[in-house]
Amino acid sequence: MCTVVVDVPRESGRPVRILAVRDEDRHRPWRGLGPWWPEQPGVRGVRDDRAGGAWLAIDPAARRLAVLLNREDLSQRSDAEVVSRGGIPLQSVARTLPQDPPTRGFNLVEVDADGATVVEWDGLAARRTRLAPGTHMIAHHAPDDRGTPRIGRWLDDFRRAGIATGDEWWGPWLDVVAASTADPSASVLRRDAHDDVVLESLLVCVASVGPDGVDVREAVLSEPGEWDEALAEHLRAGAPAGPQ
């Protein structure tokens, strides 16, 4: 679950842009962007209160951001042999991500001032892909996998929409997110049953990571899984999202 759109600039010195949608059980406790990990001073992120890890983490001083997506695990490990995936974004921004993580499968989007990398871990082997300049979508398979309905339907629209000038660069992308809700089977905002749990889109984050620093904004959806006309307003204001 979850969806990330990332634009890697074609010109050096320009920031990488990110739009990330968090899908989770609405009843699972979490906190919006904040400094929730005293063992990593300066790191901020979206915290999962149940396991204590992060969905998205940022180290502004290092110009690094990492956001986590679930992926099928192909290993035969029992639950007792794995740990929560929530530590992965925190390890990523600290540059301590292990080669063979002791977690279930995941996709991880790592962003720095020079570009973006996708780490794919299926429980057996890890693969790292440095994204080429241009706009990409990542969900629960390989980057730009058009077999994923929302990527197959909307990737080209995100590419055509492009990045606006100014602080509200994310505006054209948000228009694509809104349009996608007309088709629930391929919507970027989602409501899906998975392993007896309903996972819904709860939070939208936009981020800019470049030589001049990191800017991250978040907006919680008024109704999980559905378009919210107030999203742009909340992102514009940099309004806090989620329980604090």
Phi, psi and omega in degrees: 000181186075157180219137175232133171247131182225136176244118177264122186293150177274344180251134178295148180090351177268151183282152169280138180247142183226138164237124183231133179246124181265124176250128183198166172296123184298340182269354179280123186291142181206170178228145177288183184311126179186172180271072190272358187235089183299337178288349176232076182303137179094339179279134176237160178179182175264119191258136170270114185288334183292314182255346176087000182266199185236150166270317178227137179225147180226135168244094184301323182295325180271356184056049182227143176222146176219138179225140191252138174232144177286154179211152179300138177261125184263358182281168177257020183290144176280168178300331181289345183263000183234161176241171181299144176287347186297341177283346186296310178300324179292320176293323182298311182291339177270000182060037179238021181294125181287157179293321180238085185296141180277048183231171168293171183298153178202161161250139180231126175261116179254129182235135172227182184293346183255352182159204184216147179230142172250126175258121177252121179235118182254013181091348179242318182211151178252142177228134180246131180233118174278122186286136177288159174307141182127185184257135184227157172235141179230134174229242186253009174233206181293157176304137176063026179287105184287355172287344172278118190308317183290331176285314179301324183276325193244350181303312181296326178293318176298320180294318179291324182297318178069189183255129177283162175278156176087188185293333181262048181300336185279354184306310179299324178293321179296327176298322178292319177302315179298315181297326184295337184290349177292340180236093183304332182290340181231016184290145174289325173270127196230159171215105186225141172277132182213117180052048177067014176236138176270118177260131184228151174292123184249328194214140173241128176240142170236142184215148175234124183234117182203186181301334182273357178131192184236130174234123180233133177232152183221153176213127178274143178283134179299320175234115183308137176083000182235152178299142182233116181297342181272359184303310182300319179299316181292320178294322180298321182276350186064035185294140175300147178234147175082165179295141184255000000 
